[in-house]
């Protein structure tokens, strides 16, 4: 079965009680790029973005940010 990587932006926003715009400000990642990640519209993931999100939200476990699911 084929796998897909999911970036759990919506879960992070809810857990940390922040908006996408606030996450954009905290991470210095374009709002549009975060929106695309949030809506699973991106085919490629920038690891620099994942690192910035982890730093901004003080996340130590990458599994809080990304997941691997069956398509």
PDB file of N, CA, C and O in Angstrom:
ATOM      1  N   UNK A   1       0.844  -1.190   0.000  1.00  0.00           N
ATOM      2  CA  UNK A   1       0.000   0.000   0.000  1.00  0.00           C
ATOM      3  C   UNK A   1       0.884   1.246   0.000  1.00  0.00           C
ATOM      4  O   UNK A   1       1.935   1.277   0.640  1.00  0.00           O
ATOM      5  N   UNK A   2       0.448   2.250  -0.713  1.00  0.00           N
ATOM      6  CA  UNK A   2       1.194   3.498  -0.836  1.00  0.00           C
ATOM      7  C   UNK A   2       1.021   4.354   0.416  1.00  0.00           C
ATOM      8  O   UNK A   2      -0.055   4.386   1.013  1.00  0.00           O
ATOM      9  N   UNK A   3       2.088   5.044   0.806  1.00  0.00           N
ATOM     10  CA  UNK A   3       2.080   5.897   1.994  1.00  0.00           C
ATOM     11  C   UNK A   3       2.071   7.367   1.599  1.00  0.00           C
ATOM     12  O   UNK A   3       2.464   7.731   0.491  1.00  0.00           O
ATOM     13  N   UNK A   4       1.615   8.203   2.524  1.00  0.00           N
ATOM     14  CA  UNK A   4       1.614   9.643   2.313  1.00  0.00           C
ATOM     15  C   UNK A   4       2.025  10.327   3.606  1.00  0.00           C
ATOM     16  O   UNK A   4       1.586   9.940   4.689  1.00  0.00           O
ATOM     17  N   UNK A   5       2.872  11.351   3.488  1.00  0.00           N
ATOM     18  CA  UNK A   5       3.280  12.145   4.635  1.00  0.00           C
ATOM     19  C   UNK A   5       2.275  13.276   4.820  1.00  0.00           C
ATOM     20  O   UNK A   5       1.950  13.993   3.874  1.00  0.00           O
ATOM     21  N   UNK A   6       1.795  13.424   6.033  1.00  0.00           N
ATOM     22  CA  UNK A   6       0.834  14.471   6.384  1.00  0.00           C
ATOM     23  C   UNK A   6       1.513  15.440   7.354  1.00  0.00           C
ATOM     24  O   UNK A   6       2.122  15.019   8.337  1.00  0.00           O
ATOM     25  N   UNK A   7       1.404  16.729   7.072  1.00  0.00           N
ATOM     26  CA  UNK A   7       1.884  17.756   7.996  1.00  0.00           C
ATOM     27  C   UNK A   7       0.666  18.223   8.794  1.00  0.00           C
ATOM     28  O   UNK A   7      -0.305  18.722   8.226  1.00  0.00           O
ATOM     29  N   UNK A   8       0.730  18.055  10.103  1.00  0.00           N
ATOM     30  CA  UNK A   8      -0.440  18.254  10.965  1.00  0.00           C
ATOM     31  C   UNK A   8      -0.564  19.700  11.464  1.00  0.00           C
ATOM     32  O   UNK A   8      -0.634  19.948  12.668  1.00  0.00           O
ATOM     33  N   UNK A   9      -0.588  20.639  10.527  1.00  0.00           N
ATOM     34  CA  UNK A   9      -0.661  22.059  10.879  1.00  0.00           C
ATOM     35  C   UNK A   9      -1.953  22.365  11.641  1.00  0.00           C
ATOM     36  O   UNK A   9      -1.922  23.051  12.663  1.00  0.00           O
ATOM     37  N   UNK A  10      -3.081  21.861  11.151  1.00  0.00           N
ATOM     38  CA  UNK A  10      -4.371  22.165  11.796  1.00  0.00           C
ATOM     39  C   UNK A  10      -4.388  21.684  13.238  1.00  0.00           C
ATOM     40  O   UNK A  10      -4.893  22.385  14.115  1.00  0.00           O
ATOM     41  N   UNK A  11      -3.844  20.500  13.497  1.00  0.00           N
ATOM     42  CA  UNK A  11      -3.766  19.979  14.866  1.00  0.00           C
ATOM     43  C   UNK A  11      -2.887  20.871  15.742  1.00  0.00           C
ATOM     44  O   UNK A  11      -3.213  21.136  16.899  1.00  0.00           O
ATOM     45  N   UNK A  12      -1.778  21.325  15.182  1.00  0.00           N
ATOM     46  CA  UNK A  12      -0.861  22.185  15.944  1.00  0.00           C
ATOM     47  C   UNK A  12      -1.507  23.522  16.281  1.00  0.00           C
ATOM     48  O   UNK A  12      -1.351  24.032  17.391  1.00  0.00           O
ATOM     49  N   UNK A  13      -2.230  24.087  15.321  1.00  0.00           N
ATOM     50  CA  UNK A  13      -2.897  25.365  15.561  1.00  0.00           C
ATOM     51  C   UNK A  13      -3.903  25.235  16.702  1.00  0.00           C
ATOM     52  O   UNK A  13      -3.982  26.091  17.583  1.00  0.00           O
ATOM     53  N   UNK A  14      -4.663  24.154  16.665  1.00  0.00           N
ATOM     54  CA  UNK A  14      -5.666  23.920  17.705  1.00  0.00           C
ATOM     55  C   UNK A  14      -4.993  23.689  19.062  1.00  0.00           C
ATOM     56  O   UNK A  14      -5.391  24.283  20.064  1.00  0.00           O
ATOM     57  N   UNK A  15      -3.984  22.833  19.090  1.00  0.00           N
ATOM     58  CA  UNK A  15      -3.299  22.495  20.345  1.00  0.00           C
ATOM     59  C   UNK A  15      -2.659  23.722  20.989  1.00  0.00           C
ATOM     60  O   UNK A  15      -2.700  23.884  22.208  1.00  0.00           O
ATOM     61  N   UNK A  16      -2.068  24.584  20.162  1.00  0.00           N
ATOM     62  CA  UNK A  16      -1.353  25.759  20.681  1.00  0.00           C
ATOM     63  C   UNK A  16      -2.220  27.022  20.676  1.00  0.00           C
ATOM     64  O   UNK A  16      -1.769  28.107  21.043  1.00  0.00           O
ATOM     65  N   UNK A  17      -3.471  26.851  20.253  1.00  0.00           N
ATOM     66  CA  UNK A  17      -4.447  27.942  20.258  1.00  0.00           C
ATOM     67  C   UNK A  17      -3.918  29.198  19.544  1.00  0.00           C
ATOM     68  O   UNK A  17      -3.951  30.306  20.079  1.00  0.00           O
ATOM     69  N   UNK A  18      -3.433  28.977  18.320  1.00  0.00           N
ATOM     70  CA  UNK A  18      -2.942  30.095  17.509  1.00  0.00           C
ATOM     71  C   UNK A  18      -3.530  29.997  16.110  1.00  0.00           C
ATOM     72  O   UNK A  18      -4.046  28.954  15.711  1.00  0.00           O
ATOM     73  N   UNK A  19      -3.447  31.078  15.384  1.00  0.00           N
ATOM     74  CA  UNK A  19      -3.934  31.110  14.010  1.00  0.00           C
ATOM     75  C   UNK A  19      -2.798  30.770  13.047  1.00  0.00           C
ATOM     76  O   UNK A  19      -1.625  30.761  13.423  1.00  0.00           O
ATOM     77  N   UNK A  20      -3.165  30.497  11.826  1.00  0.00           N
ATOM     78  CA  UNK A  20      -2.175  30.247  10.784  1.00  0.00           C
ATOM     79  C   UNK A  20      -1.306  31.493  10.582  1.00  0.00           C
ATOM     80  O   UNK A  20      -0.098  31.391  10.372  1.00  0.00           O
ATOM     81  N   UNK A  21      -1.931  32.654  10.649  1.00  0.00           N
ATOM     82  CA  UNK A  21      -1.185  33.899  10.487  1.00  0.00           C
ATOM     83  C   UNK A  21      -0.165  34.081  11.623  1.00  0.00           C
ATOM     84  O   UNK A  21       0.952  34.544  11.394  1.00  0.00           O
ATOM     85  N   UNK A  22      -0.560  33.715  12.838  1.00  0.00           N
ATOM     86  CA  UNK A  22       0.356  33.814  13.977  1.00  0.00           C
ATOM     87  C   UNK A  22       1.518  32.833  13.817  1.00  0.00           C
ATOM     88  O   UNK A  22       2.664  33.177  14.105  1.00  0.00           O
ATOM     89  N   UNK A  23       1.227  31.615  13.361  1.00  0.00           N
ATOM     90  CA  UNK A  23       2.295  30.642  13.120  1.00  0.00           C
ATOM     91  C   UNK A  23       3.245  31.168  12.045  1.00  0.00           C
ATOM     92  O   UNK A  23       4.459  30.993  12.144  1.00  0.00           O
ATOM     93  N   UNK A  24       2.697  31.801  11.035  1.00  0.00           N
ATOM     94  CA  UNK A  24       3.514  32.396   9.983  1.00  0.00           C
ATOM     95  C   UNK A  24       4.456  33.451  10.573  1.00  0.00           C
ATOM     96  O   UNK A  24       5.640  33.501  10.239  1.00  0.00           O
ATOM     97  N   UNK A  25       3.918  34.276  11.438  1.00  0.00           N
ATOM     98  CA  UNK A  25       4.726  35.322  12.070  1.00  0.00           C
ATOM     99  C   UNK A  25       5.818  34.721  12.964  1.00  0.00           C
ATOM    100  O   UNK A  25       6.961  35.177  12.948  1.00  0.00           O
ATOM    101  N   UNK A  26       5.458  33.701  13.738  1.00  0.00           N
ATOM    102  CA  UNK A  26       6.415  33.071  14.661  1.00  0.00           C
ATOM    103  C   UNK A  26       7.546  32.350  13.932  1.00  0.00           C
ATOM    104  O   UNK A  26       8.677  32.307  14.415  1.00  0.00           O
ATOM    105  N   UNK A  27       7.233  31.788  12.776  1.00  0.00           N
ATOM    106  CA  UNK A  27       8.202  30.956  12.056  1.00  0.00           C
ATOM    107  C   UNK A  27       8.899  31.669  10.911  1.00  0.00           C
ATOM    108  O   UNK A  27       9.910  31.188  10.400  1.00  0.00           O
ATOM    109  N   UNK A  28       8.363  32.815  10.506  1.00  0.00           N
ATOM    110  CA  UNK A  28       8.859  33.526   9.326  1.00  0.00           C
ATOM    111  C   UNK A  28       8.728  32.662   8.066  1.00  0.00           C
ATOM    112  O   UNK A  28       9.582  32.681   7.179  1.00  0.00           O
ATOM    113  N   UNK A  29       7.623  31.903   8.023  1.00  0.00           N
ATOM    114  CA  UNK A  29       7.271  31.107   6.841  1.00  0.00           C
ATOM    115  C   UNK A  29       6.057  31.787   6.214  1.00  0.00           C
ATOM    116  O   UNK A  29       5.127  32.181   6.918  1.00  0.00           O
ATOM    117  N   UNK A  30       6.070  31.922   4.902  1.00  0.00           N
ATOM    118  CA  UNK A  30       4.943  32.578   4.220  1.00  0.00           C
ATOM    119  C   UNK A  30       3.618  31.924   4.587  1.00  0.00           C
ATOM    120  O   UNK A  30       3.512  30.699   4.660  1.00  0.00           O
ATOM    121  N   UNK A  31       2.622  32.750   4.815  1.00  0.00           N
ATOM    122  CA  UNK A  31       1.282  32.267   5.153  1.00  0.00           C
ATOM    123  C   UNK A  31       0.784  31.299   4.085  1.00  0.00           C
ATOM    124  O   UNK A  31       0.196  30.268   4.410  1.00  0.00           O
ATOM    125  N   UNK A  32       1.012  31.620   2.823  1.00  0.00           N
ATOM    126  CA  UNK A  32       0.563  30.765   1.718  1.00  0.00           C
ATOM    127  C   UNK A  32       1.203  29.377   1.789  1.00  0.00           C
ATOM    128  O   UNK A  32       0.538  28.373   1.538  1.00  0.00           O
ATOM    129  N   UNK A  33       2.484  29.322   2.129  1.00  0.00           N
ATOM    130  CA  UNK A  33       3.173  28.031   2.232  1.00  0.00           C
ATOM    131  C   UNK A  33       2.585  27.204   3.373  1.00  0.00           C
ATOM    132  O   UNK A  33       2.376  26.000   3.221  1.00  0.00           O
ATOM    133  N   UNK A  34       2.320  27.840   4.508  1.00  0.00           N
ATOM    134  CA  UNK A  34       1.715  27.127   5.638  1.00  0.00           C
ATOM    135  C   UNK A  34       0.309  26.658   5.295  1.00  0.00           C
ATOM    136  O   UNK A  34      -0.098  25.561   5.678  1.00  0.00           O
ATOM    137  N   UNK A  35      -0.423  27.481   4.580  1.00  0.00           N
ATOM    138  CA  UNK A  35      -1.775  27.122   4.165  1.00  0.00           C
ATOM    139  C   UNK A  35      -1.744  25.892   3.256  1.00  0.00           C
ATOM    140  O   UNK A  35      -2.559  24.983   3.411  1.00  0.00           O
ATOM    141  N   UNK A  36      -0.821  25.864   2.326  1.00  0.00           N
ATOM    142  CA  UNK A  36      -0.684  24.715   1.432  1.00  0.00           C
ATOM    143  C   UNK A  36      -0.328  23.458   2.217  1.00  0.00           C
ATOM    144  O   UNK A  36      -0.868  22.386   1.942  1.00  0.00           O
ATOM    145  N   UNK A  37       0.572  23.573   3.189  1.00  0.00           N
ATOM    146  CA  UNK A  37       0.916  22.430   4.040  1.00  0.00           C
ATOM    147  C   UNK A  37      -0.300  21.969   4.826  1.00  0.00           C
ATOM    148  O   UNK A  37      -0.569  20.772   4.931  1.00  0.00           O
ATOM    149  N   UNK A  38      -1.025  22.922   5.373  1.00  0.00           N
ATOM    150  CA  UNK A  38      -2.199  22.624   6.183  1.00  0.00           C
ATOM    151  C   UNK A  38      -3.268  21.887   5.391  1.00  0.00           C
ATOM    152  O   UNK A  38      -3.944  21.006   5.921  1.00  0.00           O
ATOM    153  N   UNK A  39      -3.418  22.248   4.123  1.00  0.00           N
ATOM    154  CA  UNK A  39      -4.446  21.653   3.268  1.00  0.00           C
ATOM    155  C   UNK A  39      -3.923  20.499   2.415  1.00  0.00           C
ATOM    156  O   UNK A  39      -4.598  20.050   1.489  1.00  0.00           O
ATOM    157  N   UNK A  40      -2.726  20.026   2.729  1.00  0.00           N
ATOM    158  CA  UNK A  40      -2.109  18.891   2.023  1.00  0.00           C
ATOM    159  C   UNK A  40      -1.990  19.145   0.523  1.00  0.00           C
ATOM    160  O   UNK A  40      -2.159  18.231  -0.284  1.00  0.00           O
ATOM    161  N   UNK A  41      -1.699  20.390   0.156  1.00  0.00           N
ATOM    162  CA  UNK A  41      -1.570  20.776  -1.248  1.00  0.00           C
ATOM    163  C   UNK A  41      -0.123  20.727  -1.739  1.00  0.00           C
ATOM    164  O   UNK A  41       0.128  20.882  -2.934  1.00  0.00           O
ATOM    165  N   UNK A  42       0.817  20.516  -0.840  1.00  0.00           N
ATOM    166  CA  UNK A  42       2.224  20.498  -1.227  1.00  0.00           C
ATOM    167  C   UNK A  42       2.706  19.073  -1.427  1.00  0.00           C
ATOM    168  O   UNK A  42       2.390  18.187  -0.633  1.00  0.00           O
ATOM    169  N   UNK A  43       3.461  18.854  -2.473  1.00  0.00           N
ATOM    170  CA  UNK A  43       4.037  17.541  -2.741  1.00  0.00           C
ATOM    171  C   UNK A  43       5.403  17.385  -2.069  1.00  0.00           C
ATOM    172  O   UNK A  43       5.832  16.271  -1.767  1.00  0.00           O
ATOM    173  N   UNK A  44       6.074  18.507  -1.841  1.00  0.00           N
ATOM    174  CA  UNK A  44       7.398  18.486  -1.220  1.00  0.00           C
ATOM    175  C   UNK A  44       7.348  19.202   0.122  1.00  0.00           C
ATOM    176  O   UNK A  44       6.622  20.179   0.306  1.00  0.00           O
ATOM    177  N   UNK A  45       8.140  18.688   1.051  1.00  0.00           N
ATOM    178  CA  UNK A  45       8.200  19.303   2.374  1.00  0.00           C
ATOM    179  C   UNK A  45       9.590  19.894   2.566  1.00  0.00           C
ATOM    180  O   UNK A  45      10.602  19.226   2.357  1.00  0.00           O
ATOM    181  N   UNK A  46       9.614  21.145   2.963  1.00  0.00           N
ATOM    182  CA  UNK A  46      10.868  21.830   3.256  1.00  0.00           C
ATOM    183  C   UNK A  46      11.222  21.527   4.713  1.00  0.00           C
ATOM    184  O   UNK A  46      10.514  21.957   5.623  1.00  0.00           O
ATOM    185  N   UNK A  47      12.312  20.789   4.939  1.00  0.00           N
ATOM    186  CA  UNK A  47      12.690  20.435   6.303  1.00  0.00           C
ATOM    187  C   UNK A  47      13.025  21.660   7.134  1.00  0.00           C
ATOM    188  O   UNK A  47      12.889  21.635   8.358  1.00  0.00           O
ATOM    189  N   UNK A  48      13.460  22.731   6.484  1.00  0.00           N
ATOM    190  CA  UNK A  48      13.701  23.983   7.191  1.00  0.00           C
ATOM    191  C   UNK A  48      12.408  24.509   7.810  1.00  0.00           C
ATOM    192  O   UNK A  48      12.420  25.060   8.910  1.00  0.00           O
ATOM    193  N   UNK A  49      11.290  24.336   7.095  1.00  0.00           N
ATOM    194  CA  UNK A  49       9.991  24.757   7.623  1.00  0.00           C
ATOM    195  C   UNK A  49       9.616  23.918   8.844  1.00  0.00           C
ATOM    196  O   UNK A  49       9.126  24.450   9.840  1.00  0.00           O
ATOM    197  N   UNK A  50       9.846  22.610   8.764  1.00  0.00           N
ATOM    198  CA  UNK A  50       9.528  21.728   9.890  1.00  0.00           C
ATOM    199  C   UNK A  50      10.357  22.136  11.112  1.00  0.00           C
ATOM    200  O   UNK A  50       9.847  22.174  12.231  1.00  0.00           O
ATOM    201  N   UNK A  51      11.633  22.439  10.888  1.00  0.00           N
ATOM    202  CA  UNK A  51      12.507  22.876  11.989  1.00  0.00           C
ATOM    203  C   UNK A  51      12.021  24.181  12.598  1.00  0.00           C
ATOM    204  O   UNK A  51      12.025  24.334  13.820  1.00  0.00           O
ATOM    205  N   UNK A  52      11.601  25.126  11.757  1.00  0.00           N
ATOM    206  CA  UNK A  52      11.111  26.419  12.264  1.00  0.00           C
ATOM    207  C   UNK A  52       9.829  26.246  13.070  1.00  0.00           C
ATOM    208  O   UNK A  52       9.648  26.891  14.103  1.00  0.00           O
ATOM    209  N   UNK A  53       8.945  25.378  12.600  1.00  0.00           N
ATOM    210  CA  UNK A  53       7.706  25.113  13.333  1.00  0.00           C
ATOM    211  C   UNK A  53       8.028  24.482  14.687  1.00  0.00           C
ATOM    212  O   UNK A  53       7.461  24.869  15.708  1.00  0.00           O
ATOM    213  N   UNK A  54       8.934  23.516  14.690  1.00  0.00           N
ATOM    214  CA  UNK A  54       9.330  22.866  15.943  1.00  0.00           C
ATOM    215  C   UNK A  54       9.932  23.875  16.914  1.00  0.00           C
ATOM    216  O   UNK A  54       9.610  23.861  18.102  1.00  0.00           O
ATOM    217  N   UNK A  55      10.798  24.745  16.420  1.00  0.00           N
ATOM    218  CA  UNK A  55      11.412  25.763  17.283  1.00  0.00           C
ATOM    219  C   UNK A  55      10.361  26.721  17.837  1.00  0.00           C
ATOM    220  O   UNK A  55      10.349  27.007  19.035  1.00  0.00           O
ATOM    221  N   UNK A  56       9.492  27.209  16.982  1.00  0.00           N
ATOM    222  CA  UNK A  56       8.499  28.205  17.395  1.00  0.00           C
ATOM    223  C   UNK A  56       7.519  27.652  18.421  1.00  0.00           C
ATOM    224  O   UNK A  56       7.089  28.368  19.325  1.00  0.00           O
ATOM    225  N   UNK A  57       7.166  26.379  18.280  1.00  0.00           N
ATOM    226  CA  UNK A  57       6.171  25.778  19.169  1.00  0.00           C
ATOM    227  C   UNK A  57       6.793  24.904  20.250  1.00  0.00           C
ATOM    228  O   UNK A  57       6.090  24.221  20.995  1.00  0.00           O
ATOM    229  N   UNK A  58       8.125  24.933  20.325  1.00  0.00           N
ATOM    230  CA  UNK A  58       8.884  24.168  21.326  1.00  0.00           C
ATOM    231  C   UNK A  58       8.513  22.685  21.293  1.00  0.00           C
ATOM    232  O   UNK A  58       8.169  22.087  22.313  1.00  0.00           O
ATOM    233  N   UNK A  59       8.592  22.118  20.101  1.00  0.00           N
ATOM    234  CA  UNK A  59       8.272  20.706  19.881  1.00  0.00           C
ATOM    235  C   UNK A  59       9.574  19.920  19.759  1.00  0.00           C
ATOM    236  O   UNK A  59      10.472  20.297  19.007  1.00  0.00           O
ATOM    237  N   UNK A  60       9.663  18.824  20.509  1.00  0.00           N
ATOM    238  CA  UNK A  60      10.858  17.976  20.488  1.00  0.00           C
ATOM    239  C   UNK A  60      10.661  16.688  19.691  1.00  0.00           C
ATOM    240  O   UNK A  60      11.636  16.045  19.302  1.00  0.00           O
ATOM    241  N   UNK A  61       9.417  16.313  19.447  1.00  0.00           N
ATOM    242  CA  UNK A  61       9.108  15.062  18.767  1.00  0.00           C
ATOM    243  C   UNK A  61       8.475  15.369  17.402  1.00  0.00           C
ATOM    244  O   UNK A  61       7.371  15.909  17.331  1.00  0.00           O
ATOM    245  N   UNK A  62       9.178  15.025  16.338  1.00  0.00           N
ATOM    246  CA  UNK A  62       8.713  15.343  14.979  1.00  0.00           C
ATOM    247  C   UNK A  62       7.345  14.728  14.686  1.00  0.00           C
ATOM    248  O   UNK A  62       6.626  15.211  13.811  1.00  0.00           O
ATOM    249  N   UNK A  63       6.981  13.670  15.405  1.00  0.00           N
ATOM    250  CA  UNK A  63       5.681  13.029  15.179  1.00  0.00           C
ATOM    251  C   UNK A  63       4.515  13.931  15.551  1.00  0.00           C
ATOM    252  O   UNK A  63       3.379  13.667  15.156  1.00  0.00           O
ATOM    253  N   UNK A  64       4.783  14.996  16.309  1.00  0.00           N
ATOM    254  CA  UNK A  64       3.730  15.968  16.596  1.00  0.00           C
ATOM    255  C   UNK A  64       3.428  16.825  15.353  1.00  0.00           C
ATOM    256  O   UNK A  64       2.349  17.405  15.231  1.00  0.00           O
ATOM    257  N   UNK A  65       4.394  16.889  14.448  1.00  0.00           N
ATOM    258  CA  UNK A  65       4.273  17.753  13.266  1.00  0.00           C
ATOM    259  C   UNK A  65       3.897  16.978  12.012  1.00  0.00           C
ATOM    260  O   UNK A  65       3.061  17.429  11.229  1.00  0.00           O
ATOM    261  N   UNK A  66       4.505  15.824  11.819  1.00  0.00           N
ATOM    262  CA  UNK A  66       4.215  15.033  10.613  1.00  0.00           C
ATOM    263  C   UNK A  66       3.771  13.626  10.978  1.00  0.00           C
ATOM    264  O   UNK A  66       4.070  13.117  12.058  1.00  0.00           O
ATOM    265  N   UNK A  67       3.058  13.020  10.057  1.00  0.00           N
ATOM    266  CA  UNK A  67       2.578  11.655  10.241  1.00  0.00           C
ATOM    267  C   UNK A  67       2.683  10.944   8.903  1.00  0.00           C
ATOM    268  O   UNK A  67       2.720  11.585   7.852  1.00  0.00           O
ATOM    269  N   UNK A  68       2.731   9.640   8.943  1.00  0.00           N
ATOM    270  CA  UNK A  68       2.787   8.810   7.740  1.00  0.00           C
ATOM    271  C   UNK A  68       1.533   7.935   7.727  1.00  0.00           C
ATOM    272  O   UNK A  68       1.305   7.144   8.642  1.00  0.00           O
ATOM    273  N   UNK A  69       0.728   8.090   6.679  1.00  0.00           N
ATOM    274  CA  UNK A  69      -0.531   7.339   6.623  1.00  0.00           C
ATOM    275  C   UNK A  69      -0.613   6.544   5.332  1.00  0.00           C
ATOM    276  O   UNK A  69       0.127   6.792   4.380  1.00  0.00           O
ATOM    277  N   UNK A  70      -1.522   5.591   5.320  1.00  0.00           N
ATOM    278  CA  UNK A  70      -1.840   4.867   4.085  1.00  0.00           C
ATOM    279  C   UNK A  70      -2.738   5.737   3.237  1.00  0.00           C
ATOM    280  O   UNK A  70      -3.634   6.405   3.753  1.00  0.00           O
ATOM    281  N   UNK A  71      -2.503   5.733   1.942  1.00  0.00           N
ATOM    282  CA  UNK A  71      -3.369   6.515   1.026  1.00  0.00           C
ATOM    283  C   UNK A  71      -4.692   5.836   0.860  1.00  0.00           C
ATOM    284  O   UNK A  71      -5.554   6.332   0.134  1.00  0.00           O
TER     285      UNK A  71
END
